[in-house]
Amino acid sequence: MLELLKSMAIAVLMVPVVMAIILGLIYGLGEVFNIISKIGHRDDRPAKKTNV
């Protein structure tokens, strides 16, 4: 019975930890691709000219 309680406690503690790791990886990859996207589009933007 004690082993079952220990296993349940470990599972209950590991679920939020693993979810936090997965969400952190998703956020981190998003930031990496955002930086790559900014580098790729840096030369494509011409200076805006106002025709007055």
C-alpha positions in Angstrom: 0.0 0.0 0.0 2.8 2.4 0.8 4.5 1.7 -2.5 1.2 2.6 -4.3 1.0 5.9 -2.4 4.7 6.6 -3.2 4.1 5.9 -6.9 1.0 8.1 -7.0 2.8 10.9 -5.3 5.7 10.7 -7.8 3.2 10.7 -10.7 1.3 13.7 -9.2 4.5 15.7 -8.8 5.9 14.7 -12.2 2.9 15.7 -14.3 3.3 19.5 -13.7 7.1 19.3 -14.1 6.9 17.6 -17.4 4.2 20.0 -18.6 6.3 22.9 -17.6 9.3 21.5 -19.5 7.2 20.9 -22.6 5.7 24.4 -22.5 9.2 25.9 -22.0 10.5 24.1 -25.0 7.6 25.3 -27.1 8.1 28.9 -25.9 11.9 28.6 -26.5 11.5 27.2 -30.0 9.0 30.0 -30.8 11.6 32.6 -29.6 14.3 31.0 -31.7 12.2 31.0 -34.8 11.1 34.6 -34.1 14.8 35.7 -34.0 15.5 33.7 -37.2 12.5 35.4 -38.9 13.7 38.9 -37.9 17.1 38.2 -39.3 15.7 36.9 -42.5 13.4 39.9 -43.0 15.8 42.6 -42.1 17.0 43.3 -45.6 13.5 43.1 -47.2 12.1 46.2 -45.6 12.8 49.4 -47.6 12.7 52.7 -45.8 9.3 54.2 -45.9 9.1 57.3 -47.9 6.3 59.9 -47.5 5.1 61.4 -50.7 4.1 64.9 -49.6 
